[in-house]
Amino acid sequence: DKHVTGVQTCALPISNSQCWDLIIVDNPAVRDAVIDIFVEQSKRLFVKAKGFPAVSKAYLSNTVAIFIVLGDSRWKVAFPQHNEDAEGPDEYVANNENIYYCSLGAVIQNIQLAVTAQGLTSAWLSGGGETSTNQALSELLGYPPYLSACGTIPVGYPKKDVRLRYRRPLEQLVHWNGYAATQFRPQGMLDHYLSRLRPFLMYRNTESVEDRSEEHTSELQSRAY
């Protein structure tokens, strides 16, 4: 769909470097080969990142197309660079990493928003950026191995309303005219999320967690202050 593919060009990074390429896979044989790579990636994740609530990638068999956003880190040279004769520490190297990945994130989000506007659904698979997975994708799809599949976006027809996925309430994350200290999330809250909430909030819809929300909210608040 030209609407979906066109929106990725609307993401404008600093210097308009457009530090990405986009591969669209709609050939069933190639799509299945990409899926096989991510099934293997999922198996490695279960073994090497024990405790992370990963899910099987078998659901990818229902996709009609797969969008793969390839980051090209060479273009970071177009971002601000610290002059050799400039005084003080280099403030740009670390921030150029932020610019680079935020630029790719904007592309990925634009694609997902356009997909949703067409009545379809999508996911953001980050595993393509892992070395083993990126190498396998590079060999399959023929792109240079120094490019990185930072965002893999399978697209398909939704079986349920994906808008029901849990989202943090706006009143908790929006700050007006300055940072509100009362909304600070302390380490105890992060620890509780990791130990108790992550499996529920990553993959379940609001109706699946709302009956637990009061319990969790009170627990989070007790850990916050």
Phi, psi and omega in degrees: 000125183296330179295316181290314182290331183286330186292338181295335179283350179280346177284118186246099178284172178303141182064009181051040184288336180047067190275048181207162167231161183232123173254129177248123181252112175234356173287123186305321182292316179291319178303314181296325178292321176296317179300317179301321179297320181283334172296318177294322177299320179296321179296319178296323181297319179300324184276316189268341180235056182301137182102336176283129185283066179283158178239158177296143180271014181299333181298342181296343180296345180269002184280151177260338179201159178229125176261131179237114179270118181259119176277138179242096187291347178301331185285357176296342177294343178278353179274171180304135181239141179285122179292145181299328182265006180282142179278158176085174182290157177284110181269357192258329183303307181295320182288333176295330173297318178299314181299316183299308184286329175293325178297316179293322178298323178296320178298312182298316180294320178303316179297315182294323177294319179294321177299315179297321180296337179270006179081014178256179177228162183208170174224162176247108177264117182269350186294344179296339178280350177289144189305311183296317182291317180297321178297317180295319178294321179299317180293324181287315189262350172084016179269155181302139186292345177281348170283152184234129179282072185293331181223117175248123190238095174286139183238136179201189180264128185288142174267345179211169183284105183286350178292347182278356180301139184302136174228142177298131182302142182301323182294345177270336187245346180267130178243133182255125173057032179141165181278126180273113183299333180292345180260004179296135179257107185284173183301324180300326179290320177296317179299320180291322177300314182295321186275333188235322193261330191308312181299329181282315187280341179284322192234355183252152178279171186301323182292341180277342183242349187295329179287347176257353191294319181297318178299313182293320181299314180296322178294319179296317180296323180292335178271345186282323187225000000 
